[in-house]
Amino acid sequence: MNKVGNWAKFWVATIRAPFFIAVITPAILGSAIAWSTTAQPFHWGYFFLVLLGAILINSGTNLVNDYFDRATDDINVEYVAPFTGGSRVIQQELLTPSQVLSVGILCFTAAAAIGGYLVWATWASGPMVLILGAIGVFSGYFYTAPPFKLGYRWPAEAIVGLNCGILVTLGAYWVQVQQFSWVPVIASIPLALLIAAVLWVNEIPDYVADKSASKNHIVVLVGKKWAARSYLVVVSAAYLYIALMVTGVDIPLLALLGLLAFPLALRAMRITIKNYADSKALAPANAMTPMIYLATGLLMASGFIIDKIV
């Protein structure tokens, strides 16, 4: 492989690009809802700027987490690459901690510049983009950075669900129509639950290292066994919610397409409850849960789009 290819592969791994689905999925859902529920023209430029801004915040979060979590990652011997234990570039001495932090801050700065443009472009309708973007940057940076260390406390999973599920969906919707609606908020709840489940199942292999570092998220607080059981509850709740939300106003029946991902979710739940004590055997569930999240979000988005077309 040439130098450019090696460089690209290195940074894809460093910023954990495959996990961009955490923000791409809700951005697509929010945009699909905006297009399907309003008569306003779709702004492709805004759509791609929202995607890029969300990806940059996600990248910054991953890099800053690598920097501030390096003590935990150093002692983590049960990590399941690439799902847990960070990118490992610091542990492998491929980059220095200061380099990782600097690139992370650069990502946040670039995201802020994009946010600044969107705020300017949509300011007549209010500062919603500014508020949502500020929450995203604050949550991303201080997820592991002191003094808040949000990821070291039990609401960590809820914070991720709020940001990657609800706020990105609402933000993508807002930049298109520039007005508030409960529809993207209601439709984003399954994604909030499922992205929390992604974090949940990925924290199980990190249990020993995280507990040693006083990283008191929900898995450390309740233990692996109860965390596995709770994972089943959270994932099941997402699909029960989809089935119930279509009975509400303005949610099309075709949003039930999201339920097509449930068989895959059921398989991940079985693996988790059976193998929570064995990190290697749990790895398929670590890999499948992000795919469940992606599939559910895209299927729901397809439901909104098809509903308008037909």
C-alpha angles and dihedrals in degrees: 000000000000124000094261091052092048091048092050093047090049095053094042087059094041096054090036093235096183087069091061084096085082089074102021092061097055091041089057092046094050092047092048090052091050092051095044100044102042137050093225120118116261114248107215091183092057090046094055092043090053089049092049094045092049091047091051092051089049091049092048091049093051093048096045089047090054089053099047095035095050094107090056093043091049092064097037109111097159098060118135107218127252095008102055139019097047128267091303092219090125093046090049090047092236090130132015119244091248091053091052092050093047094053090046092054089046089056091051090048092052090048089051090053091053090046089051091056093048090048089052092046094049101030094114088069094050140272097291094122090051092051095047093045093048091051090050095051093043093049093044096050098039095042087098103359120099143278093035104027091183093183091058092067133069097258089064093106092048091051091054091047092051095048104038095032111035107016098047092047092049092044093052089048093047097053089055101047101015094218136091125259132171091219097082090043093052093044093049096059094087089053091049090054094045096048087050086053090052089057091041097056092042091055092059096076089044092055099109096043093043092049090050089053093047091246094157103191120147096277092054091046097051102026131238097289096053091039089058091049091047090051088059090052094049095048093045090049090057093059094040087054092052090052091051101039094066088068088067130088119283095004107119120228088236089070082082085081084088088073090069088080092059096092089059089047090051090054091050090049092053092050092048097050091046100043107029090121094051113064095194093050090046092056095093089059090049088054097041100049096068088048089052089052092049095046094048093050095047092046091051091047089050089052092057092046095047090047090060095043095051 
